[in-house]
Amino acid sequence: MPFKEHNRQYDLVVFGATGYTGKLAAEYIIANFPVNLKWAIAGRSESKLQAIVEDCKKLNSDRNPPAIETAGVDSYDEMSALAKKTFVMITTVGPYSAHGEYAVRACAEAGTHYFDVTGETPWVYRMIKKYEKTAKESGAILIPQMGLESAPADLCTWSLAQTLRKQLNAKTRDVIISIYNLRAAPSGGTVSTVLTIFDHFTLSELAESGKPFALSPIPHPGEPKRHNASIWQKIFGVHYVPNLGTVTTAFTSSADQGLVERSWGLLSEIPSRKDEFYGPNFHWAECYRPRNWLYGVIVHWVIVIGIFLVATGKPVRTLLRNVVPAPGTGPSKDEMEKEEVEWRGIANPDTELPADRQAFCRAWYYGSMYSLTAMLCSEAARTVLEDDLELDGGFYTPCCLGQGIVDRAHNGGFKMETRIQQK
């Protein structure tokens, strides 16, 4: 499919290509994108970028390597100049709460389409508040959280709702997504993000951005409560969900929940997407399937206690920074090949009478979680380059890219299947 015509020097720029995820994105693009792509890799160090170019030549010697652009993430002038050169920008430089705003501002002002791989929902909340109007005026499509957090959960939810609508002619009442299997190790950048976010937001700001449907462009028509956990679930985390099994707290829940709830609101008001709206009573939850009950309790306590300590204790964050992997580091090639992840989800129809059927989803990926993130961001960029999305400027979510991103992600290794089953 041909790329859209535009007056920019590049179709695509990968900013942060010398970092762990950025390099994976560059490698994915050189191996999988059409040879007529006009693209560049960007970052602060020209010598490091040149090393990435040499690696790209080894991966695919039959195509032109990317151009090199130097820019500093903390220089607005440099980010603005870079944004004006490209039709689409992928930025993988985090923590975004510390280093991400200039890229968002530059793309919003220049009308440049934008993707990132953050999981920092409070930062996304802040960026929407500050730059939504600017993006709508310029026509820039900005989609944060296009990686492991939170594209898979968002696309699974969208596919479940599509299945209910097409096969049962029903809206969606609720969705539960379970991280059914996860074999992976975090990179230094991921750990750094967790430690950094509490340095840039007050507890009241974090609470505000974490409220139900806080990121949605429209309010929930009913009392926007989330799952009402029992006292035992609050203490131990573990509970049972029919057709998903024994589950516990998921570390990605807060990031994924905010984004999916924004999708709910967006699909209700985008003219070209209104028939995909989940429904007025929609609620969402995410969980993690532990290998046994005791492990589930431990996971829950580690998440709850760990977040409390990191949030309230600056000395704890300082100590952890001295012992965790450094940003830019991550699993080795051998370790990456052994990684895998699987999601399962259920969606119940919103009907007047109790229904005995529901939608079921299974999605999986074999390989590094950071390779998955790089692939999703890259294929999202290709979707914007090739498809007529019927989207005006503004902040969107992965599912707003529609079936095009689902199909391209499938070709990139993120497989998904849905069906109708008995409850």
Buried (B, 14 or more C-beta within 10 A) or exposed (E): EEBEEBEBBBBBBBBBBBBBBBBBBBBBBBEBBEEEBBBBBBBBEEEBBBEBBEBBBEEBEEBBBBBBBEBBBEEBEBBBBBBBBBBBBBBBBBBBBBBBBBBBBBBBBBBBBBBBBBBBBBBBBBBBEEBBEBBBBBBBBBBBBBBBBBBBBBBBBBBBBBBBBEBBEBBBBBBBBBBBBBEBBBBBBBBBBBBBBBEBBEEEEBEBBBEBBBBBBEEBEEEBEBEEEEEEBEEBBBBEBEBBEBBBBBBBBBBBBBBBBBBBBBBBEBEEBEEBBBBEEBBBBBBBBBEEEEEBBBBBBEBBEBBEEBBEEEEBBEEBBEEBBEBBBBBEEEEBEEBBBBBBBBBBBBBEEEBEBBBBBBBBBBBBBBBBBBBBBBBBBBBBBBBEBEBBBBBBBBBBBBEBBBEBBBEBBBBBEBEBEEE
